[in-house]
Amino acid sequence: MKILVTGGAGFIGSALARHLIQDSAHEVLVLDKLTYAGVLESLDPVANSPRYRFVQGDICDAVLLASLFTEFQPDVIAHLAAESHVDRSIDGPAEFIQTNVVGTFTMLQQALGYWRGLPAGQRASFRFHHISTDEVFGSLGDQGFFVETTPYDPRSPYSASKASSDHLVRAWGHTYGLPVLVTNCSNNYGPYHFPEKLIPLIVIRALAGEPLPVYGDGANVRDWLFVEDHARALRAVFERGNPGETYNVGGNAERRNIEVVRAICAELDHCHPRPDGKGYAEQIMFVADRPGHDQRYAIDAGKIRTDLGWEPEVSFEEGIAATVRWYLDHRAWWEPILARHGATKRLGLKA
C-alpha cells in the first residue's frame, strides 16, 4: 500500500516510517513541517530506500495536501502531526489549537474530497487513521483503566486539543462516511525521543552531571509503551482494523515517575558509571509540580489484543536498557538538538 505519514519526522511518526520501510513492502510518503520537534535525521536509516519520500509542509496548507493526495494516491493516511508537549501547551496553547485542531480539520476536508473521487475499490479500502493519546481521558485514581468507551475529560491545553481532533475525526466518519480509525496510546519512549520528554531528558541531564528534576513527589503514574511496539500496533490497525473503530494501545507497564527516573539511574550506573563512583540517583531533585498534573494514566489494551492480535513485545526493563544505551551511542543525534533548542530547560510554569 501507499502510506502517507503526517508528522513523520517526529518521534512516533519516524518510528512508524522506519518500521514500514524496514519490515513491510509499503511505500511511505512523510509529510512534516519540521518544527522544533521534527528531526529529519530520525529518518536517516531509511532515507535511501526507493519506497521512501519526504516532503516538508504544513497540514494546515490545504493546497499542498490536495496536490500530495492527487500525486501520491495514498491508500492510508496515518495522521500523527501534532504539537505534543504538555508543558509547552501551558506556555503557548495557540499553536496547539492551530496544528492539532485546525490542522486535523484541514486534513479531514482534503482527505474527504480525495476519497470521494476514488474508484469504488480504492474507496472501500482507503483508511484515515488518526493517532491520539490517552490524555484525552483525564486522570485515573489508584484503580481502573482507560477503555475505548471511557468518557473524555481532558485537563491540559494539549489534551483538550487532541480531544477536539478525535471528535472531529469521528464526526467526519459518522457524518460523511469517511473510513476513519482512531488509536489512543499511552506514554511512548525509546530511540529518537525529543530531549524535552522525561526519559531522554533524565538521561541527558544525568550525563551532564545536572540535577534530575522530578515533578512534585514523583508519584504520578504513567503506562509506558516502547515506541517500536507502538509502530507495530499502528500498522496492525490500519491494515486490519475495522473503519469507525477505536483501539487503545498500551504497554502494560505502569510506573510512578520516580520509579522511571530511578530505573534510568540504575541502568546508567551499570553501563556508564559516574567518574566519582557515586550513583546517578544522587542527582535526583524534586521540583514544583506541573500545573494540573494528572495523577495516573493506565490503558486497557484488551480490544486490540483480542481483535487484531497485537500485544507489546518489549518489557519496560528491556526498553529502558535499550533506550539508555541508544542515547549513549547516539550523541551525534541529540547534541545538535540541545545546541539548537536548549531542549532540557523547564517549561510549563506560566499557569
Secondary structure, DSSP 4 states (H G I P E B T S, - for coil): -EEEEETTTSHHHHHHHHHHHHHSS-EEEEEE---TT--GGGGGGGTT-TTEEEEE--TT-HHHHHHHHHHH--SEEEE------HHHHHH-HHHHIIIIIIHHHHHHHHHHHHHHTS-HHHHHH-EEEEEEEGGGG----SS--B-TTPPP---SHHHHHHHHHHHHHHHHHHHH---EEEEEE-EEESTT--TTSHHHHHHHHHHTT--EEEETTS--EEEEEEHHHHHHHHHHHHHHPPTT-EEEE--S-EEEHHHHHHHHHHHHHHHS--TTS--GGGGEEEEPPPTT---B--B--HHHHHHH-----S-HHHHHHHHHHHHHH-HHHHHHHHHHH-TTS------
